Amino acid sequence: MPLTASFSEVRRDFTAITDKVMNEKVQVTVFKHNKPAFKIVPIDASSKNPQEAYFEAACELDDEYHDVFEALAR
């Protein structure tokens, strides 16, 4: 189940949020100025190539917020 947090919440509670990501394997979408800015996602430890995991996470973020990025690009 993905979670959301504001940038200020992440700054204040970074340790608790990263513990939740690492231990409960949840994704956290971080918003800044009410717009999605980035995601904190768990990395699959069994992945042989960590760069693949990073790329996959970036693709998932783009897929999820493609319409937002298109609107912001205009």
Rosetta constraint file for C-alpha pairs under 8 A:
AtomPair CA 1 CA 26 HARMONIC 6.16 0.50
AtomPair CA 1 CA 27 HARMONIC 7.37 0.50
AtomPair CA 2 CA 26 HARMONIC 5.71 0.50
AtomPair CA 2 CA 27 HARMONIC 4.85 0.50
AtomPair CA 2 CA 28 HARMONIC 5.85 0.50
AtomPair CA 2 CA 29 HARMONIC 7.45 0.50
AtomPair CA 3 CA 26 HARMONIC 7.13 0.50
AtomPair CA 3 CA 27 HARMONIC 6.12 0.50
AtomPair CA 3 CA 28 HARMONIC 4.65 0.50
AtomPair CA 3 CA 29 HARMONIC 6.26 0.50
AtomPair CA 4 CA 28 HARMONIC 5.20 0.50
AtomPair CA 4 CA 29 HARMONIC 4.70 0.50
AtomPair CA 4 CA 30 HARMONIC 5.85 0.50
AtomPair CA 4 CA 31 HARMONIC 7.35 0.50
AtomPair CA 5 CA 9 HARMONIC 6.05 0.50
AtomPair CA 5 CA 10 HARMONIC 6.51 0.50
AtomPair CA 5 CA 28 HARMONIC 6.80 0.50
AtomPair CA 5 CA 29 HARMONIC 6.35 0.50
AtomPair CA 5 CA 30 HARMONIC 5.02 0.50
AtomPair CA 5 CA 31 HARMONIC 6.23 0.50
AtomPair CA 6 CA 10 HARMONIC 6.37 0.50
AtomPair CA 6 CA 30 HARMONIC 5.48 0.50
AtomPair CA 6 CA 31 HARMONIC 4.77 0.50
AtomPair CA 6 CA 32 HARMONIC 6.06 0.50
AtomPair CA 6 CA 34 HARMONIC 7.84 0.50
AtomPair CA 7 CA 11 HARMONIC 6.28 0.50
AtomPair CA 7 CA 30 HARMONIC 5.89 0.50
AtomPair CA 7 CA 31 HARMONIC 5.73 0.50
AtomPair CA 7 CA 32 HARMONIC 5.34 0.50
AtomPair CA 8 CA 12 HARMONIC 6.13 0.50
AtomPair CA 9 CA 13 HARMONIC 5.84 0.50
AtomPair CA 9 CA 14 HARMONIC 7.71 0.50
AtomPair CA 10 CA 14 HARMONIC 4.93 0.50
AtomPair CA 10 CA 17 HARMONIC 6.97 0.50
AtomPair CA 10 CA 30 HARMONIC 7.55 0.50
AtomPair CA 13 CA 17 HARMONIC 6.13 0.50
AtomPair CA 14 CA 18 HARMONIC 6.04 0.50
AtomPair CA 15 CA 19 HARMONIC 6.08 0.50
AtomPair CA 16 CA 20 HARMONIC 6.27 0.50
AtomPair CA 17 CA 21 HARMONIC 6.27 0.50
AtomPair CA 18 CA 22 HARMONIC 6.03 0.50
AtomPair CA 18 CA 40 HARMONIC 7.89 0.50
AtomPair CA 19 CA 23 HARMONIC 5.78 0.50
AtomPair CA 19 CA 24 HARMONIC 7.87 0.50
AtomPair CA 20 CA 24 HARMONIC 5.28 0.50
AtomPair CA 20 CA 25 HARMONIC 6.96 0.50
AtomPair CA 20 CA 26 HARMONIC 6.73 0.50
AtomPair CA 21 CA 25 HARMONIC 4.89 0.50
AtomPair CA 21 CA 26 HARMONIC 4.84 0.50
AtomPair CA 21 CA 27 HARMONIC 6.19 0.50
AtomPair CA 21 CA 28 HARMONIC 7.38 0.50
AtomPair CA 21 CA 40 HARMONIC 7.33 0.50
AtomPair CA 21 CA 41 HARMONIC 6.44 0.50
AtomPair CA 21 CA 42 HARMONIC 5.69 0.50
AtomPair CA 22 CA 26 HARMONIC 7.58 0.50
AtomPair CA 22 CA 42 HARMONIC 5.69 0.50
AtomPair CA 25 CA 41 HARMONIC 7.62 0.50
AtomPair CA 25 CA 42 HARMONIC 5.66 0.50
AtomPair CA 26 CA 41 HARMONIC 6.83 0.50
AtomPair CA 26 CA 42 HARMONIC 6.93 0.50
AtomPair CA 27 CA 39 HARMONIC 6.79 0.50
AtomPair CA 27 CA 40 HARMONIC 5.79 0.50
AtomPair CA 27 CA 41 HARMONIC 4.66 0.50
AtomPair CA 27 CA 42 HARMONIC 6.82 0.50
AtomPair CA 28 CA 39 HARMONIC 5.49 0.50
AtomPair CA 28 CA 40 HARMONIC 5.13 0.50
AtomPair CA 28 CA 41 HARMONIC 6.55 0.50
AtomPair CA 29 CA 36 HARMONIC 6.69 0.50
AtomPair CA 29 CA 37 HARMONIC 7.55 0.50
AtomPair CA 29 CA 38 HARMONIC 5.96 0.50
AtomPair CA 29 CA 39 HARMONIC 4.33 0.50
AtomPair CA 29 CA 40 HARMONIC 6.46 0.50
AtomPair CA 30 CA 36 HARMONIC 5.87 0.50
AtomPair CA 30 CA 37 HARMONIC 5.70 0.50
AtomPair CA 30 CA 38 HARMONIC 5.37 0.50
AtomPair CA 30 CA 39 HARMONIC 5.75 0.50
AtomPair CA 30 CA 40 HARMONIC 7.57 0.50
AtomPair CA 31 CA 35 HARMONIC 5.09 0.50
AtomPair CA 31 CA 36 HARMONIC 4.29 0.50
AtomPair CA 31 CA 37 HARMONIC 5.21 0.50
AtomPair CA 31 CA 38 HARMONIC 7.20 0.50
AtomPair CA 32 CA 36 HARMONIC 6.39 0.50
AtomPair CA 32 CA 37 HARMONIC 5.90 0.50
AtomPair CA 38 CA 61 HARMONIC 7.96 0.50
AtomPair CA 39 CA 61 HARMONIC 7.36 0.50
AtomPair CA 41 CA 57 HARMONIC 7.27 0.50
AtomPair CA 43 CA 47 HARMONIC 7.99 0.50
AtomPair CA 43 CA 50 HARMONIC 7.63 0.50
AtomPair CA 43 CA 53 HARMONIC 6.46 0.50
AtomPair CA 43 CA 54 HARMONIC 7.78 0.50
AtomPair CA 44 CA 53 HARMONIC 7.14 0.50
AtomPair CA 47 CA 52 HARMONIC 7.99 0.50
AtomPair CA 47 CA 53 HARMONIC 7.09 0.50
AtomPair CA 49 CA 53 HARMONIC 7.01 0.50
AtomPair CA 50 CA 54 HARMONIC 6.42 0.50
AtomPair CA 51 CA 55 HARMONIC 6.11 0.50
AtomPair CA 52 CA 56 HARMONIC 5.98 0.50
AtomPair CA 53 CA 57 HARMONIC 6.13 0.50
AtomPair CA 54 CA 58 HARMONIC 6.25 0.50
AtomPair CA 55 CA 59 HARMONIC 6.19 0.50
AtomPair CA 56 CA 60 HARMONIC 6.17 0.50
AtomPair CA 57 CA 61 HARMONIC 6.23 0.50
AtomPair CA 58 CA 62 HARMONIC 6.21 0.50
AtomPair CA 59 CA 63 HARMONIC 6.05 0.50
AtomPair CA 60 CA 64 HARMONIC 6.08 0.50
AtomPair CA 61 CA 65 HARMONIC 6.10 0.50
AtomPair CA 61 CA 66 HARMONIC 7.92 0.50
AtomPair CA 62 CA 66 HARMONIC 5.10 0.50
AtomPair CA 62 CA 69 HARMONIC 7.94 0.50
AtomPair CA 65 CA 69 HARMONIC 6.30 0.50
AtomPair CA 66 CA 70 HARMONIC 6.13 0.50
AtomPair CA 67 CA 71 HARMONIC 6.23 0.50
AtomPair CA 68 CA 72 HARMONIC 6.16 0.50
AtomPair CA 69 CA 73 HARMONIC 6.07 0.50
AtomPair CA 70 CA 74 HARMONIC 6.77 0.50
